[in-house]
Amino acid sequence: MQLILTSDTRKCPSVEGLTLVDATTIKQYEGNKDVVALVCSRDVAQVCQHLDIPNLRLIQLFSAGFDHIDPQLLYSKGVLLCNAANVYNVGMAEFIVYAMLMRAKRYNRSIKNRNLRPLRNYRYITELAGKTVGILGAGNIGSQVAKRLAAFDMHVLGYDLKTDDRPYFEKIYNQEGLAELLESCDYVVNCMPLFKETEGMLCKDWFDLMKKDVTIVNVGRKQLINDKDFISFLKQNKNATAILDMFEKIPNPITNPYRRLSNVLVLPGVTAISQEINQKLKELIGENLRRLACGEPLLNVIK
């Protein structure tokens, strides 16, 4: 009987031979000739890539990111790595816009005076129109963000290591134009993928170039940010704002330095969650499992 392993049955369609594993129990399947596919989170895939599972042909990730997983190593074993690209784009883009609007409309000031109209903080409320946003990462998610913010009549700029031309961006900068980009931004949205070259990229050199009242929305991985430099910037610039959805688990409000800052809002890991995302993920997994069984080309293969 062919086995399909998964680290979360809730995210998978109902298929025969579905067996639950985690980063520890996956090791029990080394040498097992019945396993043909693994549908899982990154942490399970990171363990699996070093195992010998003879007839494994597909590792399908729940995530778009595949950091610390080696596609070439898997390919040498006859295993194709597929991610969940284009599943999360719309949901994440909508949430980023929501976060920016919360800041522009000063949700944290206005709601406190909602019953006293003369005391409402109208002088704090701003519009997105006419402001400049810099989107770090002009890939699938960044492009969806740009599409929506362009409709708000914002000046939409981008930063990307690999491309300088995408729809909805007025201009995309590479490394040589970084200073010009950051100095002009009222909002900075980080949705860069995590690779060796992007780890710790958001550091003092970057923050020093930003406006003192910039709003930074981060939905990228936490490792992209130098925590010490970021916290120092936020402490020194009380008019700056950070809206962060970058923690696997909501951090402790007492011990976590971000949650102790009044100009930081920490979201509980909700940017990539919606009913529609769940449905699209199930459809993608189901389609790739069908294609695997029929010997057809798979979707979202990482090369």
N, C-alpha and C positions, 0 to 999 in steps of 0.2 A: 504494500500500500504506500502511495506517495504521501509524504508529510509536508505540510506548509506550517512553518513556525511563525509565531508572532509575539510581540511583547505587549500588545494591547488588542484584545478581541473586539473592544467597542468601536475601534476605528476601521475594522475590517468588514467586508461583506461576508455573508454566511456562505462558507465553502466547506466542502468535505475535507477532512484531514487536518483541520486547523488546530494547532497545539500551542499552548501558552508557554513562553520562556521568559527569562530575564538575563541580565548580564552574567549571572552565576550559572544558572541551569542550562544555558546554551552550550556550555562546555561538555555537558553529558552527551551531546550529539556528535562529537568528534568521531569520525570513522563511520558514521551512520549513512548507509547507502540509500535510505528511503527519503531523505530530506531533499526537496527540489527547490524550495523557495523560503526566504525569510523576509517577513514584513515587520519592520521594527523601528525603534528610536535609534538615535546616533550611538548611544552608549552601548547598546547591544551589538550594533554593527561593528563598532571599534574592537570588540572582543572577537567577534565571529571572523573578521578578516584574517586572523592569525591561526584559525583552526583548519583542520583538514576534514572537510565534509565532501566526499567524493563526487556526489551527483547534484550538489548545490549549483543552481544556474542563475538565480536572481536574488539580489538583496534590494528590496523596495523600502525606501525610507519614508517615515511619516513627515519628515521635514524637508524644506528646500535646501537647508545647509547640510554640508557633508564634511565639516572640518574634522581633522584627525582620522579620516578614512581615506585609504589609498586606492583609488579606482584601478590603477595599473597593477597593483599587487593582486587585486581580485580578478582582473582580466587574465592575468597569467595563470590563474587557477580555473579559468573558464566560467567565471561568475561576472554577470553584468550588474553594475550599481545604478539604480534609478532613484531620483529624488522626487519631491512633490512640488516642483516648479509650477507656477501659475495657479496653484491651489489657494494660496493665502493672499495673493496680490491685492484683490479688491477689498477684502475685509480689513487688511492692514492699512491700506491707503485711506479708507473711510475713517478708521480710528485715529490716524495721524491728523487728518483734517479736524476731527472732533477735538483732539488735544490742543491744536492751535487755536481753535475758536474759544475753548475754555479760557485760554490765556488772553486772547484779544478782548473778550467780553468780561474779563475779571470776575469769573464765577466766585472766587474766594473772597472778594470784597463786596460784591453786589448782594449776594444772598444774605449777608449779615444785616443789611438795612432794608430788607424787602418790604417792611411794613411802614417805613417812614420815607415817603417819596422825596421830600426835600433833602434828605441826607444820603440818598443813594449816590454812589461814587461815579457820577457821569464823567467827571474829568479824567478818570482812569480808563474808561472804555475806548477801545480803538477798533479800526476795521482792518481786514486783511488786504483789501483793495489798495493798490499802490505800494504795498510793502514788498520787500525783496526776500525771497526764500532761497537758501542754498541746500540742495538735496545731495547728500554724500552717498553715492552709489546710484548710478543711472541705469540699473538693470530692470528686471521685471517689476519689482515693487516700487522702485524710484520712479519709473515711468508712469505707473498708475497714480502715484502721488502728484507728479507734475501735471498730469491730465486734469486732475480735479482742482488743483490750485491755480492753474491757468484760467479756469472758469471763474475764479474769484478776482480776476484782473490783477493778479500778483506778478511780479517780475520773477520768473522761475529760472534759476541757475542750477547747474549741476557740477558734480565732481566725480570723476571716474578714472580708474587706472587703465582701462582698456578701450574706451570709446570716447569720441568727441562729437557725436552726432546722434541725437534721438529726438523723436517728435515731442512737442509740448515744452521743450527747454529752449529758452532764448539763447543760451550758450552753455557748453559743457567745458569745464576746465580740467586740465591734467595737473601734474605736480608743479610745473613751472608757473601756473597761474593761481596757485593756492592763496597767496596773500591778497590778491585783488578780489577773489571770491569772498573770503571770510570777512574782509573789512567792510563789505557792502551789505552784508546780510542782517536783516531784522530777525529772521528765523533760520535756524539750522536744523535740518532733519537728517539724522544718521540712520541709514538702512544698508550700510556696506556689509558685504559678506566677510566672514572671518577666515583669513588665510595668514600664513606666516608674515607676509609683507604688510598686513593691515593690523596685526595685533599691537595694541598699545598706541595706535596711530593718533588718536585724539589725546594730545598731550599739551604741555605748557606752551610750546611753540605755536600751536593752533589757537589755544584759548587767548593768548596775548594779542592775536590779530583780530579777535571778535569785538563787536560793540559791547559796551559795558551794560547795556540793557537788552542783550540778545535773548531770545527764547530758543532753547535747545530741546528738541524732541528726539529721544533715542529709542529705537525699536531694534537696534542691532545687538549683537552679542556683547556681554559685559566686558569681555577681554579686549574689545576694541578701544576701551577707554583706560587711560592712566588715572586711576581713582584719586591718588594723592594730588595730582595737578588739577583735576576737575573740581574736587572739593575745595581746594584753595581758591580757585577762580570764583566759585559760587559764594564763598564766605567773604571775599574781598569786594564782590560786586552784587550788592543786595537787590539791585534793580534787574539783574539777570534772572531768568527763570529756567528751570529744568523740569521736563516731564519725561519720566523714565519708565519704560516697560522692558527691563533687561534682566530680571531676576527669575530663576527657576521657581523659587519659593519666596513669598513676600517676606522681606527682611524684618528683623526685630526693631521696633521703633525706639528702643533704648540703646541698643548696642550698634545699630547701623548708622554711620555718619550722615548718609543721605537723608534718612528719615528724620534726623534732628534739625535739618535746615528748613527755615520757613519759606524759602523760595524754591523748594523742590517738591514735586508731587510724584510719588512712587505708585505706579499702577500694578495691580496684582496679576500680571501675566495674562492680560485679556486681549491684547492687540490682535492676536492670531486666532481668535475664537469666534465662531458664529455657526448657526445652524447650516448655512449654505456651505461654509468651509468643510464641515463634517461630511456633508453629502458629496461634495466634489472630491474629497479625499477617498471616500469609499468607492466612488465611480472609477477613479484613477487606479486604485488597487485592483478592483475587480477586472478592469480592462487589461491591465498588465498580466494578471494571472491567467486570463483567458488567452491572451496572445502567447504566453509562455507555453501553455498546453497545446496550442495549435501551431507552434513553431513560427509565429509571425514576429516582425520587428517590434521591440518594446518601445514604450514612450519614456521620455525624460532620461535617457541613458547618459550617464556622466562618463566622459572619455578623458 
